Amino acid sequence: MGNLFVFDIETIPDTQTGRRLYQLDNCNDDEVAQTMFAKVRAQSGRDFLPLHLQKIVAISVVLATDKRVKVWSLGEIEADEKEIISRFFTGLEQYTPTLISWNGSGFDLPVLHYRSLLHGVAAPKYWEIGDFDTQFKWNNYLNRYHYRHLDLMDVLAGYQARANAPLTEIAVMLGFPGKMGMSGEDVWPAYQAGELEKIRNYCETDVINTYLVYLQFELMRGRLTLDGHANAQALLRENLMSEQKSHFNEFLIAWDKV
């Protein structure tokens, strides 16, 4: 399979930008966030903020090769946004992996673009489209139809937005646990309560679901044999058990119950 880098991000309102945009100098972060939510709700009827007004608080990854797999969140728990993003792109520079996501083209990567722009995070290999390295001309991270970044949601929907599906429902359909512990709308309240570890754990279980869906996709398109598929799942199980982390153990128990 080569080097695989399955990823997922979690975000909160960018209250610093919101404070400047709406002249809310005397408001605390929650008051700014509620104003931001109210404005977008008035426009769309939803609380989902524009991507450029979201701040990354967690990036979780599965790094998989033919012989090993590891699941973790980038940076120490006290790491700031710039460090987390820098670690993400440093991994790409070092390993040139295949990126795997669920809705990464529509959400995760655009948010990473805006936040990298803000923090001045350089990522030459990620932005390469063949100008300096010809191997990226026909297979780069930015082209929607190239597989150097494989957005599973986009590909499985045939690039038709009306066919998009939630990760948790596809995961459950395939016999995996799906979302555990919380959901996207719970991230901001959890962050305010100082529960960053809970957010990172939730993000890690999401990225495990994505990896498992990816393995099923590779089986479907003939890139994995039945034995190869079973071996990849077993390797993941072994890693999760060896970590002895409660959220991994809960995931394994839920997986076995399906």
N, C-alpha and C positions, 0 to 999 in steps of 0.2 A: 504493500500500500504506500510505501514511502513515508515521509514525515507528514503527519496530519496534525492540524492545530484547530480543534473545535472550540468555539468561543461563544460567550454570551456576556452582555453587560447589564448592569442595573443603574438606574439614574434617579435623580431627585431634581426638583426645580432649581435652576440657576438663579438664586435669589439676589446675588450680587448684580447681575445684569438686569434682573427685573426691577431692582431698587432704582437703578439709574434710568431705565426706560420710562418708568411711571412716576418718577420723582417722589419716592417713598422713603426719603432719608430718615424719617423719624419712626419708621416701622421696624419691628423685629422680623426675623426670617419667616416665621409662620404667617404673620400678617401679609408679608410680601407674597408668599406662595399662594395664600388664599385669594389675593387680588389677581395674581396671574391665572389661577384656575377660573376665577369668575369671568375674566375677560375672554378666555378661550371658550368657556361654556356658553357665553352669550353669542359667540360667533358660530359654534359648531354643535352645541348641546352636549359636548363631552368635556371631561376633565383632562384630556390628553394634550399636553403642551407641545408646541412646535419643537422640532428636533433641536434647533439652535438655542433653545431656552432650557435645555436639559443638561445636567452636570453628572458626570460618571462617578459613582462611588464604589463600584466593584466590576472587575473583569475576571470571569472564571474560565478556565480552559481545560480541555483534555488534550494532552500531547501523546500521540500514539505512533508507534513504529511497528514493524513486524514482530518485534521481540519484547516491547515494553509499552506500558500505558501508565499515565499519571494524571491525576485530577487535582487541581488546586486553584486558588485565587491569587492573582498577581500582587506582589508587594506585601509588606507587613500590614497589619490591620490599621496602623496609624499613618500609612503612606498617603500622601496627598494625590490629587487627581493627575497632576503632571507626571509624577513618578509611575503611577499605574499605567498610564498611556505610553510612557517611554518604554516600560518593560514589554508591553505588547509589541511595539514596533521593533524593539531590539531583537525579540524572538524571531520576527520575520526576516530581519537582516541576517541573522546568524544561520537559520535553518532553511530558509526559503520553502516553508511548508505549503501544503495545500490547506487553505482556510475552509472550514466547514461551519455553517451557521444555519439558523432558522430565522428567516426574515432579516438577515444581516444586510442585504442590499437596501432594504426599505427602512431599516431602523439603526442597527448597531454601527455600521460603517459610516453613514452620514453623521451620526452623533460624534463618532471618533474623528471625522474630518473637521468638524466645527471646533471641537475641544483641542485638537492638535494645532489648529490655526490660532486659537487663543493663546496657547502655551508655547508656541514656536517649536513643536516637536518635529524633528526631521525624520523622514522615512523614505529615503531615495528608492529603495527596492520596491516598496509598496506602490509608489507613484510611477514607476518605470513602465513605459508602454512601447519600448523598442527603440527609443532615440539613442540610448547609450549601450543597451544590451539587447541584441536582436532576438534572443530567445523569448523575450517578453512581448514581441510584436504580435504574435498570434496566440499568446496565452498569458494574460496578465491578471492582476487582481481587480482591475477596474471595469473590464468589459463584462457586461451582464451575461453574455453567452459563453464566456470562457470558464474553465473549471479550475483555474488556480484559486479562485474563490468560488465555492459551491454553496449557493443559497438553496438549501433543500426545499424550503417552502415554495420558492419561486419556480424551481425546476419541476417539482412534483405537480404544481398547478399549471404546468405548461405555459408559464409566463402570462397567465390570465388572472387578473386580480379577483375576479368573481369566483375563482376556484380555490383561492387561498384557504388554508385551514389552520386552526390553532395547534401549536406543538403538543400541548397536553392531550388533546383529543386523538391526534395521530399516535402518540406514544401509548395511550391506553388501548387504542384499537389494535396495536401490535403486541399487546401483552406486557407493557412496561408501566411503571408506577404513575407517570405524568407528574404534574406539579405537586410539590409537597411543602407543607408548613405555612405557605403564604402565597400571594400573587402580586403582580406588578403594582396594583393600587395600594398595597400594604407597605411598599418600600419607604415612602416619605414618612408616614407615622412611625415606622420602626426606626428610621434614621433619627428622627427627633427624640425618640426614647433611648437613643444610644445603643441600639441593637445592631451594630454594624456586622458583628459576627453572624447573627441570624440572617442578615441579608446575603452575606457571602456564602453561607451554607445553602440557602435557597438557590442562589445563582449556580452553585456547583451541581446541585441535583438537576437543574434545568439543562446544564451542558452535558450531563451524563445521558439524559433522555435524548438529546440531539445526537450524541455519538451512537447510541443504540439504533436510532432511526437511520442514521447514515450507514451502519453495517447492514441493515436490512435492504437499503437502497443498493449497496454494492452487490449484495446477493442477487437482487432482482435484475441488475444489468450485467450479471455474469462476471463481475470482477472479483468476486469471492465465491469459492466453492462452499458446499455445505459444511465440510470439515473446517475450512478456513474461517467461516462465520462462527461456528461453534467454538473454535479455538480463541478467536478474538473476544467473544463474550466471556469465556472462561478466564482469559487474562485480565479482563476488566474486573470480574468478580474477585479474583485473587488480590488485585491491588486494593480494591475497596475494603476487603476483609483485613488486609495487612495494616491498613492505616489506623484501624481501631478508633474511628471517629463516629460519634453517635448518629449524625445525619446520614453517613454512608451505611451504617448498620440498619437504620430505619428504611433506607432505600432498598437494601437487599432483602429485608423481611417483606416489604411491600411487593417487591418483584417476585418473590417466591410464592406469594399468596395469589397472584393473578392466575 
